[in-house]
Amino acid sequence: MKRIAINTGGGDAPGLNAVIRSIVLASHQLGWECWGIRNGFNGILEPEKYKNQGGGIKPLSLHSVKGITHLGGTILGTTNKGNPLKFPIQQKDGSFIDIDRSQEIINSLKDHAIDALISIGGDGSMNIAHALAQKDFQVIGVPKTIDNDLDNTDATFGFDTAVEFATTCIDRLHSTAEAHERIMVVEVMGRYAGWIALHAGVAGTADVILLPEIPYDINAVAKKIFEREKSGSHFSIIVVAEGAKPLHGNFSIIGKNIGQSERLGGAGDKVAKELEILTGKETRVVVLGHLQRGGMPTANDRLLSLRFGAAAVRAIAKGMTDMMVSLHSPNVECIPLADAIGKRKTVSLNHDIILTARELGIYFGDELSFIQE
Ligand code: F6P
């Protein structure tokens, strides 16, 4: 009999609940028990906050995971604050210092007679999982992020849902763009990786896609729009990744809160303002933002999540630790956590989808050669 703790960390992604349910069900088949940690590791690090909610770490019954496979969000809650490896503590003078509280987590898990931890999250959470596994505790990671930027897995769950939603939105913008003969700029998430912009932009037949991986020349984008005008297309759809940046320019960073990553925003607005001036065409911006993270996971994401959850329990049963479940199509395998962290998976410039897009006449803002005056 084993007792497994589960936590979800970082930004939420559609499919988290499906993973949790899969872990609880697969564990139950083995006669094991599951416990859930609230809001990342905050349920352990700030227990007083959860006193009136039955505690920051509590048992997960079969009943508590009933009917949640199709639900967005996470029944455990999540946070992208309070990394236990660099937990910000405020000093008397108001400044903050980071302290490592990972041993407190291990101690608490042992106090609750927990034998193993399944940690579901993105790059940050996998880093923490790897650090906890170094403390002689059995840990398995499950990769999540709508950004799809985790290395050494073909995909993370949440990505397919985000792409599906963004594509639907781009489809809807075509008719209004054409009716008003406008430029419609759509900003999508993805942080410093352009996967959502690339997949949704190509599937949604955008005219221009601006990615973090390909710094853009705004004058060249304007020329592409003039070219479309000449050929009789009086509207354009421009998909802008939130991490897109101009040639010789910077990412659009709104700020950084204590203990959190940089927040990106405004890339679409910048492109729209400049294009309106350069082309004289009416331009509107739509920022899809957190809508991409909400709602029901697609069937693909649900399936991947259920496979990941069951594979994580299988890995624990085999005595594995410091590993992450990962999709190596067609199989779900286990790879060392160390191989998944530290390196962001970005779009390579010779990726088949980039080549396909170029062959279809979609422009990435990176070269002037296509423009023949
Ligand atoms: O990493 C997932 C993600 O949704 C990114 O695409 C985005 O930049 C970020 O999280 C937004 O984070 P927050 O929820 O803190 O605004």
Boltz pocket constraint, residues with backbone or C-beta under 6 A from the ligand:
constraints:
  - pocket:
      binder: B
      contacts: [[A, 11], [A, 12], [A, 80], [A, 145], [A, 146], [A, 147], [A, 189], [A, 190], [A, 191], [A, 242], [A, 262], [A, 263], [A, 264], [A, 293]]
      max_distance: 6.0
